[in-house]
Amino acid sequence: MKHGKPYYKQKLAIAAGLMALSQSTLAQVANGDFENWQQNQPSGWTTIDSGIALNATSDRVKSGQTAAQITVNTGTQSNTDLLQQVAVQAGQSYTFSTWVYHTEGGVKARLIVDGYHGYSDPFTLNQWQQISHTYTATANTTINVGLRFYDGSGFDGSEIVYIDNFQPTETTPPPPTNTCQATSLNLSLTTDNYGSETSWTLVNSSNTQVASGNGYASNETYSETLCVTDDSYTFTVLDSYGDGMCCSFGNGSYSLTGPAGSLAQGSSFTNQQQHTFTIGDGNGDGGGTPTDPSEYYASTAGLSGYALKSQLHSIISTHQSQGYTAIWQFIDQSERDNYFEKDNSVLDRYSENPSGTDSVTYVAVTNQCGSYSGEGDCYNREHSFPKSWFGGKIEPMNSDIHHIFATDGFVNSKRSNFPFGEVASATYVSSNGSKLGSATSTLNYTGTVFEPIDQFKGDFARAYFYMATRYEHVISSWQNNTVYSDAVLNGTSDQVFEAWVVSMLLRWHQADPVDDLERARNQAAYEFQGNRNPFVDHPEFVQQIW
């Protein structure tokens, strides 16, 4: 349990090579905290027609004493605006944001700041989320600021959404010309209920600290613009208590972006989370990427066989374990169906139907669980390499995202800790065709096996090659942990698997090549825990080793 912590005001230590753009002057968002009401209408705000109905509530509050409970009861989008007019000054930059709380997932909110901007995520349920937009005024005028509500899949004609803390009310004067002669990075950090526990550092390739931040207030959002030269960097976010920034004690998060997009983001971790990236891509434009695979694997040049495998082990063996609870957030953020139905549901490899309509569809967070009575009840976190094989809830294996996938809980229980294999006679078949049963005679193994569908066989094969490489230094001792680990592992640290397993995994790897889904997941895993699956980046490594 957390104990009371002292309150500190914001304090940032900015070292050489970095400059922060100061914030000053208040914008004029009236009643942004929805504390003042008259006849069920928040003072300062107007609504259009009867598309939405507002009430003050103290049941779901982000800050202060009350929030706005908004009932969306129409599919006519032009009748769902919540607005007010805000005066802006030419040359001033205003970052408008608000917090949104979804209850069902059939409605999404869109920010209005002199036009329409980003949406809320309707599938993030029963927790607060923030949407924001930075606006630079080109004239002294007034603009519309507010929200518009849109119905989506699953909207039943009436849905409640909560809104609170329409902030911030700060403006940023335009920076002087050529303030940053190098590359600007943008850091956004929202603290949890214990902001003073959060800190961060940025070090360059010489391990010199060029920036840091600490002493934050609780439940506040901070924005910094950092100016850095071309180099390789490690960005580390730390929590002194060891429980990260989300989600047991508030909904904190952080995001670092550069000219090429996201460099680091996260919220759920234990003591710290690290991200490495390079600024400068040789084009002279200050671009950068979260990691350059050619540089990441540079030390493997000229190697093959088990020497290559051992060098890959050295590269990927220092990842930062985020803890098993953090897997839920990874699934919420990075295990969505944007490839088949493209409906943003949880992508479950044991019930996903790649060639037709899914019989089972899961909403992120809402449908996660640990108990079930049949397929379709809920999804959970499947150790494709069963945890009993490596001795149970032991880190970092127990939370290593490269072998953990979202799967139907009931089908996962059917799989149990049986080996993957090819089924001759099935005793159970899931809705997408995943099978449990006796192994085919051509497998050269006698026993019960679980066979995923062809679409995902290569994914699981490369996860197993990853496990053989990442845990090369200890995996030889796992053989005798269970009867099934003995059937799969051969007690060595080089080949690792029995011959029948190697032969099968090679077939699966070749028949189901790496695709965009797997590449995107590999990048998300790298941003989540700081290492990559080499066999997704370089499928040819499999043949060169095994």
C-alpha positions as CSV (number, residue, x, y, z in Angstrom):
1,M,0.0,0.0,0.0
2,K,1.2,3.5,-0.7
3,H,1.8,5.9,2.1
4,G,1.5,9.7,2.2
5,K,4.1,11.6,0.2
6,P,5.3,15.2,0.6
7,Y,4.1,17.6,-2.1
8,Y,6.7,19.3,-4.3
9,K,6.3,22.0,-6.8
10,Q,7.5,21.4,-10.3
11,K,11.3,21.4,-10.7
12,L,13.1,20.7,-13.9
13,A,16.9,20.3,-14.2
14,I,17.8,21.2,-17.8
15,A,21.4,20.6,-18.7
16,A,23.6,21.5,-21.7
17,G,22.2,20.8,-25.2
18,L,18.5,21.4,-24.1
19,M,16.2,24.3,-23.9
20,A,12.6,24.5,-22.6
21,L,10.1,26.9,-24.0
22,S,8.4,28.7,-21.1
23,Q,4.7,29.0,-20.6
24,S,2.8,32.1,-19.6
25,T,-0.4,34.0,-19.9
26,L,-3.8,32.5,-19.2
27,A,-6.3,31.5,-21.9
28,Q,-9.9,32.1,-21.2
29,V,-11.8,28.8,-21.1
30,A,-14.7,29.6,-18.9
31,N,-15.8,27.0,-16.3
32,G,-13.4,24.4,-17.7
33,D,-13.8,22.3,-14.6
34,F,-17.6,22.3,-14.8
35,E,-18.0,23.5,-11.2
36,N,-20.7,26.1,-12.0
37,W,-24.2,25.1,-13.1
38,Q,-27.5,26.8,-13.8
39,Q,-30.6,24.7,-14.5
40,N,-28.6,21.7,-15.6
41,Q,-26.4,23.7,-17.9
42,P,-22.7,24.4,-17.2
43,S,-22.1,28.1,-17.0
44,G,-20.2,29.4,-20.0
45,W,-21.1,26.4,-22.3
46,T,-23.8,26.0,-24.9
47,T,-25.3,22.9,-26.5
48,I,-27.0,22.5,-29.9
49,D,-30.6,21.2,-29.9
50,S,-31.4,17.9,-28.1
51,G,-28.6,15.7,-29.3
52,I,-27.0,15.7,-25.9
53,A,-28.3,16.3,-22.4
54,L,-26.0,17.5,-19.6
55,N,-26.1,17.1,-15.8
56,A,-23.7,17.9,-13.0
57,T,-22.3,14.8,-11.3
58,S,-20.0,14.0,-8.5
59,D,-19.8,10.3,-9.3
60,R,-17.1,10.5,-11.9
61,V,-14.8,13.5,-11.3
62,K,-11.3,14.1,-12.7
63,S,-10.7,17.2,-10.6
64,G,-12.7,19.6,-8.4
65,Q,-16.1,18.6,-7.0
66,T,-18.2,18.0,-10.1
67,A,-17.9,16.9,-13.7
68,A,-20.3,17.0,-16.7
69,Q,-22.4,13.9,-17.3
70,I,-23.3,14.0,-21.0
71,T,-26.0,11.7,-22.3
72,V,-25.7,11.3,-26.1
73,N,-29.0,10.3,-27.5
74,T,-28.9,10.9,-31.2
75,G,-27.0,9.7,-34.3
76,T,-27.3,13.2,-35.9
77,Q,-23.8,14.5,-35.4
78,S,-24.6,18.1,-36.1
79,N,-26.8,18.2,-32.9
80,T,-24.1,17.0,-30.5
81,D,-21.8,20.0,-30.0
82,L,-20.8,21.3,-26.6
83,L,-19.2,24.7,-27.2
84,Q,-18.0,28.0,-26.0
85,Q,-16.2,30.9,-27.6
86,V,-12.6,31.7,-26.5
87,A,-10.7,34.9,-27.2
88,V,-7.2,34.3,-28.7
89,Q,-4.4,36.7,-29.5
90,A,-2.3,36.7,-32.7
91,G,1.0,34.9,-32.3
92,Q,0.0,33.0,-29.1
93,S,0.0,29.2,-28.9
94,Y,-2.8,27.6,-26.8
95,T,-2.9,23.9,-25.8
96,F,-6.5,23.0,-25.3
97,S,-7.3,19.6,-23.7
98,T,-10.0,17.8,-21.8
99,W,-10.5,14.5,-20.0
100,V,-13.1,12.0,-21.2
101,Y,-14.6,9.0,-19.5
102,H,-16.3,6.4,-21.6
103,T,-18.8,3.8,-20.2
104,E,-19.9,1.7,-23.1
105,G,-17.7,2.2,-26.2
106,G,-20.4,3.2,-28.7
107,V,-19.6,6.9,-28.7
108,K,-16.4,8.9,-29.3
109,A,-15.7,12.5,-28.5
110,R,-13.9,14.9,-30.9
111,L,-12.1,18.0,-29.8
112,I,-13.2,21.3,-31.4
113,V,-10.5,24.1,-31.5
114,D,-11.4,26.4,-34.4
115,G,-12.1,23.2,-36.3
116,Y,-12.2,19.5,-35.6
117,H,-9.2,17.6,-34.3
118,G,-8.4,14.3,-32.5
119,Y,-10.9,11.8,-31.2
120,S,-11.1,10.0,-27.8
121,D,-10.6,6.2,-27.8
122,P,-14.2,4.8,-27.3
123,F,-12.7,1.4,-26.3
124,T,-10.8,2.8,-23.3
125,L,-13.6,2.2,-20.8
126,N,-14.2,3.1,-17.2
127,Q,-11.1,5.3,-16.9
128,W,-10.2,8.9,-17.7
129,Q,-8.3,9.7,-20.9
130,Q,-7.1,13.0,-22.2
131,I,-7.4,14.5,-25.7
132,S,-5.6,17.7,-26.6
133,H,-4.6,20.0,-29.5
134,T,-2.1,22.9,-29.7
135,Y,-3.5,25.9,-31.6
136,T,-1.5,29.0,-32.7
137,A,-3.7,32.1,-33.4
138,T,-3.0,34.0,-36.6
139,A,-5.2,37.0,-35.6
140,N,-6.9,38.6,-32.6
141,T,-10.3,36.9,-32.7
142,T,-12.6,34.4,-31.0
143,I,-12.8,30.8,-31.8
144,N,-15.1,27.9,-31.0
145,V,-13.7,25.5,-28.4
146,G,-15.5,22.3,-27.2
147,L,-16.5,18.8,-28.2
148,R,-18.6,17.0,-30.7
149,F,-19.9,13.4,-30.1
150,Y,-20.1,10.7,-32.7
151,D,-21.9,7.4,-32.6
152,G,-19.9,4.3,-33.6
153,S,-20.3,0.5,-33.7
154,G,-22.3,-0.7,-30.8
155,F,-24.2,2.6,-30.2
156,D,-27.6,1.7,-28.8
157,G,-29.2,5.1,-29.1
158,S,-28.2,6.4,-25.7
159,E,-24.9,6.5,-23.9
160,I,-23.3,8.4,-21.0
161,V,-19.9,10.1,-21.3
162,Y,-18.3,12.1,-18.6
163,I,-16.2,15.3,-19.3
164,D,-14.0,17.2,-16.8
165,N,-11.0,19.6,-16.5
166,F,-11.1,21.4,-19.9
167,Q,-7.6,22.6,-19.6
168,P,-4.9,23.8,-19.8
169,T,-5.3,27.5,-19.6
170,E,-1.8,28.5,-20.5
171,T,-0.4,30.0,-23.6
172,T,3.1,29.9,-25.1
173,P,4.6,32.9,-26.8
174,P,6.2,32.1,-30.2
175,P,9.9,31.1,-29.7
176,P,12.5,33.4,-31.0
177,T,13.7,32.6,-34.5
178,N,16.4,29.9,-34.5
179,T,15.9,29.2,-30.8
180,C,16.8,25.5,-31.5
181,Q,19.6,25.2,-34.0
182,A,19.4,21.4,-33.8
183,T,16.3,19.1,-33.3
184,S,13.3,19.8,-31.2
185,L,11.7,17.0,-29.2
186,N,8.4,17.3,-27.4
187,L,7.9,15.7,-24.0
188,S,4.4,15.4,-22.5
189,L,4.1,14.0,-19.0
190,T,1.0,13.4,-16.9
191,T,1.5,12.4,-13.3
192,D,-0.5,10.0,-11.2
193,N,-1.6,10.5,-7.6
194,Y,2.0,10.6,-6.5
195,G,3.7,12.9,-8.9
196,S,6.8,13.5,-6.7
197,E,7.8,9.8,-7.3
198,T,8.2,10.4,-11.0
199,S,11.5,11.6,-12.6
200,W,13.2,11.2,-16.0
201,T,16.7,11.5,-17.5
202,L,18.0,11.8,-21.1
203,V,21.6,10.7,-21.7
204,N,23.6,10.7,-24.9
205,S,25.9,8.0,-26.4
206,S,28.7,9.1,-24.1
207,N,26.4,8.4,-21.1
208,T,26.4,12.2,-20.4
209,Q,23.1,13.4,-18.9
210,V,21.8,16.2,-21.1
211,A,18.4,16.7,-19.5
212,S,16.3,15.6,-16.5
213,G,13.1,16.3,-14.7
214,N,11.7,15.7,-11.2
215,G,9.7,17.1,-8.3
216,Y,6.4,17.0,-10.1
217,A,3.0,17.8,-8.6
218,S,0.3,15.1,-8.6
219,N,-2.3,14.7,-11.3
220,E,-0.8,17.4,-13.5
221,T,0.2,17.5,-17.2
222,Y,3.6,19.0,-18.2
223,S,4.8,19.8,-21.6
224,E,8.5,20.5,-22.5
225,T,10.3,21.2,-25.7
226,L,13.8,19.8,-25.7
227,C,16.5,20.8,-28.2
228,V,19.1,18.1,-28.9
229,T,22.0,17.6,-31.3
230,D,22.4,14.5,-33.6
231,D,23.4,11.5,-31.4
232,S,22.0,8.3,-29.9
233,Y,20.0,8.8,-26.7
234,T,18.6,6.8,-23.8
235,F,15.4,8.2,-22.3
236,T,14.6,6.8,-18.8
237,V,11.5,7.3,-16.8
238,L,11.7,6.3,-13.1
239,D,9.3,5.8,-10.3
240,S,10.9,5.9,-6.8
241,Y,8.2,3.7,-5.3
242,G,8.4,1.1,-8.0
243,D,4.8,1.0,-9.2
244,G,5.1,3.1,-12.4
245,M,2.6,5.8,-13.3
246,C,-0.5,3.8,-14.0
247,C,-3.0,2.5,-13.1
248,S,-3.6,1.6,-9.4
249,F,-3.0,5.1,-8.2
250,G,-4.0,7.4,-11.0
251,N,-3.7,7.5,-14.8
252,G,-0.2,8.9,-15.4
253,S,1.6,8.5,-18.7
254,Y,4.4,10.0,-20.8
255,S,5.2,10.6,-24.5
256,L,8.3,11.8,-26.3
257,T,8.0,12.7,-29.9
258,G,10.4,14.0,-32.6
259,P,10.3,15.0,-36.3
260,A,9.9,11.3,-37.3
261,G,7.1,10.6,-34.8
262,S,7.0,8.7,-31.5
263,L,10.3,8.0,-29.8
264,A,9.0,6.9,-26.4
265,Q,5.7,6.4,-24.6
266,G,4.3,4.4,-21.7
267,S,2.8,4.4,-18.3
268,S,2.8,1.0,-16.7
269,F,6.2,-0.2,-15.4
270,T,7.9,-0.9,-12.1
271,N,11.0,1.1,-11.1
272,Q,12.0,2.4,-14.5
273,Q,11.4,2.2,-18.2
274,Q,14.0,2.9,-20.9
275,H,13.8,3.8,-24.6
276,T,16.7,4.2,-27.0
277,F,16.6,6.2,-30.2
278,T,18.9,8.0,-32.6
279,I,18.5,11.6,-33.8
280,G,19.9,12.3,-37.2
281,D,19.4,10.0,-40.2
282,G,22.0,11.3,-42.6
283,N,19.6,13.5,-44.5
284,G,20.5,16.6,-42.7
285,D,16.9,17.2,-41.5
286,G,17.3,16.1,-37.9
287,G,15.1,13.1,-38.5
288,G,15.4,10.0,-36.3
289,T,13.9,6.7,-35.6
290,P,13.2,4.8,-32.3
291,T,15.8,2.3,-33.5
292,D,17.7,1.6,-36.6
293,P,17.8,-2.2,-37.1
294,S,21.0,-2.1,-39.1
295,E,22.7,-0.5,-36.1
296,Y,20.9,-2.6,-33.6
297,Y,22.3,-5.8,-35.2
298,A,25.6,-4.3,-36.4
299,S,27.7,-6.6,-34.1
300,T,26.4,-9.7,-35.8
301,A,28.1,-9.0,-39.1
302,G,29.9,-12.0,-40.5
303,L,28.5,-14.4,-37.8
304,S,26.4,-17.5,-38.4
305,G,25.3,-20.7,-36.5
306,Y,25.3,-20.6,-32.7
307,A,27.9,-17.8,-32.6
308,L,25.3,-15.6,-34.3
309,K,22.7,-16.8,-31.7
310,S,25.0,-16.0,-28.8
311,Q,25.7,-12.5,-30.2
312,L,21.9,-11.9,-30.6
313,H,21.5,-13.0,-27.0
314,S,24.0,-10.3,-25.9
315,I,22.0,-7.7,-27.9
316,I,18.5,-8.5,-26.6
317,S,19.2,-9.8,-23.1
318,T,19.0,-6.4,-21.2
319,H,15.4,-5.6,-21.7
320,Q,13.5,-3.8,-18.9
321,S,10.8,-6.1,-17.4
322,Q,7.6,-4.1,-17.0
323,G,5.7,-6.6,-14.8
324,Y,2.9,-8.9,-15.6
325,T,0.1,-6.4,-14.8
326,A,1.5,-4.0,-17.5
327,I,0.7,-6.7,-20.2
328,W,-2.9,-5.5,-20.0
329,Q,-2.0,-2.0,-21.1
330,F,0.2,-3.4,-23.9
331,I,-2.8,-5.4,-25.2
332,D,-5.0,-2.3,-24.9
333,Q,-2.5,-0.2,-26.9
334,S,-0.9,-2.6,-29.3
335,E,-3.0,-5.8,-29.7
336,R,-5.8,-4.4,-31.8
337,D,-7.4,-5.8,-35.0
338,N,-6.2,-3.2,-37.5
339,Y,-5.5,-5.8,-40.1
340,F,-8.5,-8.1,-40.7
341,E,-11.9,-6.7,-39.7
342,K,-10.1,-3.5,-38.7
343,D,-12.6,-2.9,-36.0
344,N,-10.1,-2.1,-33.3
345,S,-11.2,-5.1,-31.2
346,V,-8.6,-7.1,-29.3
347,L,-6.7,-9.3,-31.7
348,D,-7.0,-12.8,-30.2
349,R,-4.9,-15.4,-32.1
350,Y,-7.0,-18.3,-30.8
351,S,-10.4,-17.0,-32.1
352,E,-9.5,-14.5,-34.8
353,N,-10.9,-15.5,-38.2
354,P,-8.6,-13.8,-40.8
355,S,-10.7,-14.7,-43.8
356,G,-14.2,-14.0,-42.5
357,T,-16.3,-12.5,-39.7
358,D,-15.1,-13.3,-36.2
359,S,-17.5,-15.4,-34.0
360,V,-15.9,-13.8,-31.0
361,T,-15.1,-10.1,-30.6
362,Y,-13.5,-8.5,-27.5
363,V,-13.5,-4.9,-26.4
364,A,-10.2,-3.9,-24.8
365,V,-10.2,-3.7,-21.0
366,T,-13.9,-4.4,-20.7
367,N,-13.6,-8.0,-21.7
368,Q,-10.4,-8.9,-20.0
369,C,-10.6,-11.5,-17.1
370,G,-9.2,-14.5,-15.4
371,S,-12.3,-16.8,-15.2
372,Y,-14.5,-18.2,-18.0
373,S,-16.9,-21.0,-18.7
374,G,-16.7,-21.1,-22.5
375,E,-15.2,-19.5,-25.6
376,G,-16.2,-15.9,-26.0
377,D,-16.4,-15.1,-22.3
378,C,-13.2,-13.0,-22.1
379,Y,-9.6,-12.7,-23.2
380,N,-6.5,-13.1,-21.1
381,R,-2.7,-13.2,-21.3
382,E,-1.4,-16.4,-23.0
383,H,2.2,-17.5,-22.4
384,S,2.8,-19.1,-25.8
385,F,5.9,-20.6,-24.1
386,P,4.1,-21.9,-21.0
387,K,5.3,-20.4,-17.7
388,S,5.4,-23.8,-16.0
389,W,8.2,-24.7,-18.4
390,F,10.5,-22.0,-17.0
391,G,9.4,-22.5,-13.4
392,G,6.3,-20.3,-12.9
393,K,5.9,-16.6,-12.2
394,I,9.6,-15.8,-12.6
395,E,10.9,-12.6,-14.1
396,P,11.7,-11.5,-16.7
397,M,10.2,-14.5,-18.5
398,N,6.8,-14.2,-16.9
399,S,6.2,-10.7,-18.4
400,D,8.3,-10.9,-21.6
401,I,5.9,-9.5,-24.1
402,H,7.6,-11.2,-27.1
403,H,6.0,-14.5,-26.2
404,I,2.8,-13.3,-24.5
405,F,-0.3,-12.8,-26.6
406,A,-4.0,-11.9,-26.1
407,T,-6.1,-15.0,-26.4
408,D,-9.5,-16.3,-25.6
409,G,-9.4,-17.4,-21.9
410,F,-11.3,-20.6,-22.5
411,V,-9.3,-21.7,-25.5
412,N,-6.1,-20.8,-23.6
413,S,-7.2,-23.1,-20.8
414,K,-7.7,-25.9,-23.3
415,R,-4.2,-25.4,-24.7
416,S,-2.9,-25.5,-21.1
417,N,0.8,-26.3,-21.1
418,F,0.7,-28.8,-24.0
419,P,3.3,-28.4,-26.7
420,F,2.5,-26.7,-30.0
421,G,2.2,-29.3,-32.7
422,E,0.2,-30.6,-35.6
423,V,-3.0,-32.4,-34.8
424,A,-4.1,-35.7,-36.4
425,S,-7.4,-36.2,-34.4
426,A,-8.9,-33.2,-32.6
427,T,-10.7,-33.4,-29.3
428,Y,-11.4,-29.7,-29.3
429,V,-11.6,-27.0,-32.1
430,S,-12.0,-23.3,-31.4
431,S,-14.2,-21.0,-33.5
432,N,-11.2,-20.0,-35.7
433,G,-10.0,-23.6,-36.2
434,S,-7.3,-23.8,-33.5
435,K,-7.1,-27.5,-32.5
436,L,-6.2,-29.7,-29.5
437,G,-5.7,-33.4,-30.0
438,S,-3.3,-36.2,-30.7
439,A,-0.2,-35.4,-32.7
440,T,0.1,-36.5,-36.3
441,S,2.5,-39.4,-36.9
442,T,4.7,-37.3,-39.2
443,L,5.6,-35.1,-36.3
444,N,7.7,-37.8,-34.7
445,Y,6.1,-37.0,-31.3
446,T,3.4,-39.0,-29.6
447,G,1.2,-37.1,-27.3
448,T,-1.4,-34.3,-27.1
449,V,-0.5,-31.0,-28.9
450,F,-2.2,-27.7,-29.6
451,E,-2.2,-26.4,-33.2
452,P,-2.9,-22.7,-33.9
453,I,-4.2,-21.7,-37.3
454,D,-1.8,-21.3,-40.3
455,Q,-2.1,-17.5,-40.2
456,F,-0.3,-17.3,-36.8
457,K,2.0,-20.3,-36.9
458,G,5.0,-18.3,-38.0
459,D,4.3,-15.7,-35.3
460,F,4.5,-18.4,-32.6
461,A,7.6,-20.1,-34.2
462,R,9.5,-16.8,-34.2
463,A,8.4,-16.3,-30.5
464,Y,10.0,-19.7,-29.7
465,F,13.2,-18.9,-31.6
466,Y,13.3,-15.6,-29.6
467,M,12.9,-17.5,-26.3
468,A,15.7,-19.9,-27.2
469,T,17.9,-16.9,-27.9
470,R,16.9,-14.4,-25.2
471,Y,17.2,-17.0,-22.4
472,E,20.2,-18.9,-23.9
473,H,22.0,-18.7,-20.6
474,V,19.4,-20.5,-18.5
475,I,17.1,-22.4,-20.9
476,S,19.1,-25.6,-20.7
477,S,18.0,-26.0,-17.1
478,W,14.3,-25.9,-17.9
479,Q,14.0,-29.3,-19.6
480,N,13.0,-31.3,-16.5
481,N,10.5,-28.7,-15.0
482,T,7.5,-30.5,-16.5
483,V,6.8,-33.5,-18.7
484,Y,6.0,-31.2,-21.6
485,S,9.0,-29.0,-21.3
486,D,11.0,-32.2,-21.4
487,A,9.2,-33.2,-24.6
488,V,10.1,-29.8,-26.3
489,L,13.5,-28.9,-24.8
490,N,16.7,-30.9,-25.3
491,G,18.7,-29.6,-22.4
492,T,21.2,-27.6,-24.4
493,S,21.8,-23.9,-24.7
494,D,22.6,-24.0,-28.5
495,Q,20.0,-26.0,-30.4
496,V,17.6,-25.7,-27.3
497,F,14.7,-27.7,-28.9
498,E,14.3,-31.4,-29.7
499,A,14.8,-32.2,-33.4
500,W,11.0,-32.7,-34.0
501,V,10.3,-29.2,-32.6
502,V,13.0,-27.6,-34.7
503,S,11.7,-29.2,-37.8
504,M,8.2,-28.1,-37.1
505,L,9.1,-24.5,-36.2
506,L,11.2,-24.2,-39.4
507,R,8.2,-25.3,-41.4
508,W,5.9,-22.8,-39.7
509,H,8.4,-20.0,-40.0
510,Q,8.7,-20.6,-43.8
511,A,5.0,-21.2,-44.5
512,D,3.9,-18.1,-42.6
513,P,6.4,-15.2,-43.3
514,V,6.7,-12.1,-41.3
515,D,3.8,-9.6,-42.0
516,D,2.9,-6.0,-41.1
517,L,1.0,-7.2,-38.0
518,E,4.1,-8.9,-36.7
519,R,6.4,-6.0,-37.6
520,A,4.2,-3.5,-35.8
521,R,4.0,-5.6,-32.8
522,N,7.7,-6.0,-32.7
523,Q,8.2,-2.3,-32.7
524,A,5.6,-1.8,-30.0
525,A,7.3,-4.5,-27.9
526,Y,10.6,-2.6,-28.3
527,E,9.0,0.6,-27.1
528,F,7.4,-1.3,-24.3
529,Q,10.3,-3.2,-22.8
530,G,13.4,-2.1,-24.8
531,N,14.4,-5.1,-26.9
532,R,13.4,-6.6,-30.3
533,N,12.7,-10.1,-31.7
534,P,15.6,-10.5,-34.1
535,F,13.7,-13.2,-36.1
536,V,11.0,-10.7,-37.1
537,D,13.6,-8.0,-38.2
538,H,15.8,-10.6,-39.9
539,P,13.9,-13.8,-40.7
540,E,17.0,-15.1,-42.4
541,F,18.7,-15.5,-39.0
542,V,16.5,-18.5,-38.4
543,Q,18.1,-20.5,-41.2
544,Q,21.6,-19.2,-40.4
545,I,21.3,-20.6,-36.8
546,W,19.0,-23.7,-37.1
